[in-house]
Amino acid sequence: MPGSPYTDLDRPPLSAARLRRALVAPHGPWRHLELRAETGSTNADVAEAAQAGEPEGLVVVAERQTAGRGRRGRAWQSPPRAGIATSVLLRPGEAVAERGWPPAPASGYGWLPLLAGVALVEAVTRLAELDAALKWPNDLLVGDAKCAGILAEAVPGPAPDRPTAVVLGIGLNVTLGADELPENPTGLPATSLRLAGAAATDRDPLLRALLRSLADWYDRWRSAGGDALASGLRDAYLAACGTVGRPVRVLLPGGDEVTGTATGVDPDGQLIVDTPAGPRVLAAGDVLHLR
């Protein structure tokens, strides 16, 4: 049947029912999962739900995005069913008594996209059996090519007494061919799991592994009161980060440039660069490009 998702057997559709059975639990963190054949942006969908008062734990997955976004509004698009496009709703500033979670301080929210990166590395290395690393702050690299990106967005609470929510979006190239890869304005080449020689490219187990790992790390981080060191998140991120220990050139929005060696990540998730003028600490929002 023309237009049927089953006409391309190499890219079978996901099953909302199977994903819900595997991932949605009575006490979260994933309380509700929506699978959409097509949408503009899963991040925009989840942000809209957050503004309307949706509780923490919403997951939106799209088979195709028509207006997917990366950092600084860069486009992130993929053919239907060739990748994973998902966004989740987190409310880290709200206590969750049944899970023993105190409110996390807003100063720690910068760790959430890094937390998603750790979960992504775990899923890709375990299922695809590829050596993957993180390029600070939000790119998954396989070799020297970008295979996935992460976008975190803050959403004001639906009422003045509600803390800011965080939408985490993840886009992973799974079965894209060389002629389907997106252009990257930063100059970093793109790849997909299939092009990189992945042992598995079935999106269903990849998505399950990603969301389970994300939930596990979020639970550790929340249980530790949003402390990246106490939860083990900082150590896990440093182990997965390919930026630390390497020479870097950082382009800033105003046209300035910082060069030096990336030596670590501070307690707030900011990159520490040892420059000729001394150490420099950079937040993700202050960086246009990092090479």
Secondary structure per residue as TSV (DSSP state, phi and psi in degrees):
chain	resnum	aa	ss	phi	psi
A	1	M	-	360.0	125.1
A	2	P	T	-60.0	135.2
A	3	G	T	86.1	-8.0
A	4	S	-	-71.8	139.0
A	5	P	T	-66.2	-12.1
A	6	Y	T	-90.6	-1.0
A	7	T	S	-72.5	-24.5
A	8	D	-	-106.2	92.7
A	9	L	T	-68.6	-16.8
A	10	D	T	-76.0	-15.7
A	11	R	S	-133.6	70.3
A	12	P	-	-68.2	153.1
A	13	P	-	-72.8	157.1
A	14	L	-	-78.7	158.6
A	15	S	-	-111.9	116.8
A	16	A	H	-61.4	-40.2
A	17	A	H	-63.4	-45.0
A	18	R	H	-66.2	-40.3
A	19	L	H	-64.9	-40.8
A	20	R	H	-64.9	-42.0
A	21	R	H	-61.5	-35.8
A	22	A	H	-82.5	-27.1
A	23	L	H	-120.8	-23.8
A	24	V	-	-92.2	124.7
A	25	A	-	-122.7	154.6
A	26	P	T	-57.9	-35.6
A	27	H	T	-111.2	22.8
A	28	G	-	73.7	-167.5
A	29	P	S	-77.0	-14.6
A	30	W	-	-92.7	106.3
A	31	R	-	-97.6	-25.4
A	32	H	E	-152.4	130.8
A	33	L	E	-125.4	129.6
A	34	E	E	-118.8	130.5
A	35	L	E	-112.4	123.9
A	36	R	E	-117.9	135.6
A	37	A	S	-64.0	-36.2
A	38	E	-	-156.2	142.8
A	39	T	B	-154.0	166.2
A	40	G	S	-68.8	-56.6
A	41	S	-	-152.5	126.7
A	42	T	H	-64.9	-34.8
A	43	N	H	-63.0	-42.7
A	44	A	H	-64.5	-38.5
A	45	D	H	-62.9	-45.0
A	46	V	H	-71.2	-36.9
A	47	A	H	-62.2	-40.3
A	48	E	H	-63.1	-41.7
A	49	A	H	-65.2	-38.7
A	50	A	H	-62.2	-42.4
A	51	Q	H	-66.5	-25.4
A	52	A	T	-85.7	-0.7
A	53	G	T	98.9	11.2
A	54	E	-	-55.8	133.8
A	55	P	-	-67.2	164.0
A	56	E	T	-58.2	146.1
A	57	G	T	107.9	4.0
A	58	L	E	-73.7	135.4
A	59	V	E	-122.8	126.9
A	60	V	E	-116.9	128.3
A	61	V	E	-121.0	137.2
A	62	A	E	-123.0	137.0
A	63	E	S	-72.9	-26.2
A	64	R	-	-152.4	135.5
A	65	Q	B	-109.5	136.6
A	66	T	S	-100.4	-14.1
A	67	A	S	-143.0	41.3
A	68	G	-	-62.7	147.9
A	69	R	B	-129.8	147.5
A	70	G	-	-109.7	-161.7
A	71	R	G	-62.7	145.4
A	72	R	G	56.3	32.5
A	73	G	G	75.7	9.9
A	74	R	-	-67.4	143.2
A	75	A	B	-72.3	144.6
A	76	W	-	-137.0	103.6
A	77	Q	-	-129.4	159.4
A	78	S	-	-156.1	150.5
A	79	P	-	-61.9	159.2
A	80	P	T	-54.7	132.1
A	81	R	T	62.7	19.2
A	82	A	S	-97.4	-5.1
A	83	G	E	-152.7	-173.5
A	84	I	E	-112.6	125.3
A	85	A	E	-127.8	111.3
A	86	T	E	-145.3	149.7
A	87	S	E	-137.2	146.9
A	88	V	E	-127.8	152.8
A	89	L	E	-104.9	122.5
A	90	L	E	-120.3	144.1
A	91	R	-	-127.3	71.7
A	92	P	T	-67.2	-16.6
A	93	G	T	-83.9	-1.6
A	94	E	S	-107.5	132.9
A	95	A	-	-68.2	147.8
A	96	V	B	-128.0	96.5
A	97	A	G	-61.7	-41.7
A	98	E	G	-67.5	-17.8
A	99	R	G	-107.2	-1.1
A	100	G	T	71.6	28.3
A	101	W	B	-97.5	117.9
A	102	P	-	-78.0	165.5
A	103	P	-	-62.9	140.3
A	104	A	-	-90.8	140.7
A	105	P	-	-68.2	145.2
A	106	A	G	-60.6	-25.8
A	107	S	G	-64.7	-19.1
A	108	G	G	-94.4	-2.6
A	109	Y	G	-63.5	-24.3
A	110	G	G	-61.9	-15.9
A	111	W	G	-80.1	-14.7
A	112	L	H	-64.7	-44.0
A	113	P	H	-65.7	-30.0
A	114	L	H	-70.5	-36.6
A	115	L	H	-61.0	-43.1
A	116	A	H	-63.2	-35.7
A	117	G	H	-63.5	-41.2
A	118	V	H	-62.6	-43.5
A	119	A	H	-62.8	-39.1
A	120	L	H	-66.0	-43.5
A	121	V	H	-60.6	-43.8
A	122	E	H	-60.2	-44.9
A	123	A	H	-66.1	-43.7
A	124	V	I	-69.8	-43.2
A	125	T	I	-68.5	-35.2
A	126	R	I	-76.8	-44.4
A	127	L	I	-92.0	-43.9
A	128	A	I	-83.2	-15.3
A	129	E	-	57.1	44.8
A	130	L	-	-116.1	150.4
A	131	D	-	-79.9	109.7
A	132	A	E	-118.2	150.2
A	133	A	E	-142.8	162.8
A	134	L	E	-103.1	132.7
A	135	K	E	-97.8	116.5
A	136	W	T	-55.6	136.6
A	137	P	T	-98.1	-17.1
A	138	N	T	-141.8	19.6
A	139	D	E	-112.8	137.4
A	140	L	E	-96.3	123.3
A	141	L	E	-108.9	138.4
A	142	V	E	-119.3	113.9
A	143	G	T	67.8	-129.6
A	144	D	T	-110.1	22.4
A	145	A	E	-118.7	148.4
A	146	K	E	-82.7	128.4
A	147	C	E	-114.9	-18.3
A	148	A	E	-157.7	157.4
A	149	G	E	-135.8	159.1
A	150	I	E	-130.6	135.1
A	151	L	E	-129.0	120.9
A	152	A	E	-107.7	134.2
A	153	E	E	-133.6	134.6
A	154	A	E	-86.1	139.2
A	155	V	E	-127.0	123.4
A	156	P	-	-57.6	148.6
A	157	G	-	-64.5	154.7
A	158	P	S	-69.2	-13.0
A	159	A	S	-142.4	156.7
A	160	P	T	-57.2	-27.5
A	161	D	T	-90.5	2.2
A	162	R	S	-99.1	131.0
A	163	P	-	-65.9	163.0
A	164	T	-	-61.4	137.5
A	165	A	E	-93.6	164.5
A	166	V	E	-127.7	129.1
A	167	V	E	-103.5	124.9
A	168	L	E	-109.7	120.7
A	169	G	E	-113.7	140.7
A	170	I	E	-131.9	129.5
A	171	G	E	-122.4	121.5
A	172	L	E	-122.9	125.4
A	173	N	E	-78.3	119.9
A	174	V	-	-108.3	-63.4
A	175	T	S	-115.2	16.7
A	176	L	-	-61.2	139.3
A	177	G	-	-86.5	173.0
A	178	A	G	-60.4	-32.6
A	179	D	G	-84.0	-0.8
A	180	E	G	-109.8	-4.0
A	181	L	-	-67.5	142.9
A	182	P	-	-72.8	152.9
A	183	E	-	-76.4	144.1
A	184	N	-	-117.9	114.0
A	185	P	T	-68.3	-13.5
A	186	T	T	-81.6	-8.9
A	187	G	S	91.7	-7.3
A	188	L	-	-78.1	125.0
A	189	P	-	-65.9	153.7
A	190	A	B	-102.5	158.2
A	191	T	-	-149.4	179.0
A	192	S	-	-133.1	166.1
A	193	L	T	-59.2	-41.4
A	194	R	T	-63.7	-46.6
A	195	L	T	-63.4	-29.2
A	196	A	T	-82.7	-2.2
A	197	G	T	87.4	32.7
A	198	A	-	-60.7	144.3
A	199	A	S	-71.7	-25.4
A	200	A	-	-143.9	137.6
A	201	T	-	-131.0	21.4
A	202	D	-	-75.6	118.3
A	203	R	H	-68.2	-30.4
A	204	D	H	-59.7	-56.9
A	205	P	H	-66.2	-30.9
A	206	L	H	-64.0	-45.3
A	207	L	H	-65.9	-41.7
A	208	R	H	-60.4	-46.3
A	209	A	H	-62.4	-41.1
A	210	L	H	-62.9	-48.9
A	211	L	H	-70.2	-32.6
A	212	R	H	-68.4	-42.7
A	213	S	H	-65.9	-39.5
A	214	L	H	-62.5	-43.4
A	215	A	H	-64.0	-40.1
A	216	D	H	-64.3	-46.7
A	217	W	H	-68.8	-35.6
A	218	Y	H	-65.0	-39.5
A	219	D	H	-62.1	-44.3
A	220	R	H	-62.1	-44.1
A	221	W	H	-66.7	-44.0
A	222	R	H	-66.4	-41.4
A	223	S	H	-63.5	-27.4
A	224	A	T	-91.5	14.0
A	225	G	T	71.2	26.1
A	226	G	T	79.2	18.8
A	227	D	-	-93.3	111.4
A	228	A	T	-67.8	-31.2
A	229	L	T	-74.2	-49.9
A	230	A	T	-64.2	-31.5
A	231	S	T	-80.8	-11.0
A	232	G	T	86.6	-0.6
A	233	L	H	-66.7	-42.1
A	234	R	H	-61.8	-44.0
A	235	D	H	-64.4	-40.6
A	236	A	H	-65.4	-38.6
A	237	Y	H	-66.9	-44.6
A	238	L	H	-61.8	-35.4
A	239	A	H	-68.0	-28.5
A	240	A	H	-95.4	-11.7
A	241	C	B	-86.4	120.0
A	242	G	S	-85.8	-5.6
A	243	T	S	-78.3	-39.9
A	244	V	T	-65.0	130.5
A	245	G	T	94.6	-0.1
A	246	R	S	-115.5	152.4
A	247	P	E	-64.8	139.4
A	248	V	E	-134.5	154.9
A	249	R	E	-126.5	119.0
A	250	V	E	-110.0	122.2
A	251	L	E	-96.5	127.6
A	252	L	-	-99.9	155.4
A	253	P	T	-56.2	-31.2
A	254	G	T	-79.8	0.4
A	255	G	S	98.3	-7.9
A	256	D	-	-72.9	163.9
A	257	E	E	-136.6	139.8
A	258	V	E	-120.4	127.4
A	259	T	E	-124.2	148.7
A	260	G	E	163.2	-155.8
A	261	T	E	-115.8	127.3
A	262	A	E	-71.4	120.8
A	263	T	E	-109.8	-11.1
A	264	G	E	168.8	-173.4
A	265	V	E	-127.8	129.6
A	266	D	-	-79.2	177.2
A	267	P	T	-60.6	-17.9
A	268	D	T	-97.8	7.1
A	269	G	S	84.7	9.2
A	270	Q	-	-85.4	149.1
A	271	L	E	-82.0	134.3
A	272	I	E	-102.5	122.6
A	273	V	E	-119.6	124.8
A	274	D	E	-85.5	108.3
A	275	T	E	-107.1	166.5
A	276	P	T	-58.2	-24.3
A	277	A	T	-92.8	1.6
A	278	G	E	118.6	175.9
A	279	P	E	-63.4	142.6
A	280	R	E	-130.1	132.6
A	281	V	E	-107.4	128.2
A	282	L	E	-123.5	128.5
A	283	A	-	-87.9	153.2
A	284	A	G	-57.3	-38.8
A	285	G	G	-68.1	-15.1
A	286	D	G	-91.5	-3.8
A	287	V	-	-108.9	128.2
A	288	L	S	-86.5	-51.9
A	289	H	E	-141.1	149.5
A	290	L	E	-129.9	126.0
A	291	R	-	-129.2	360.0
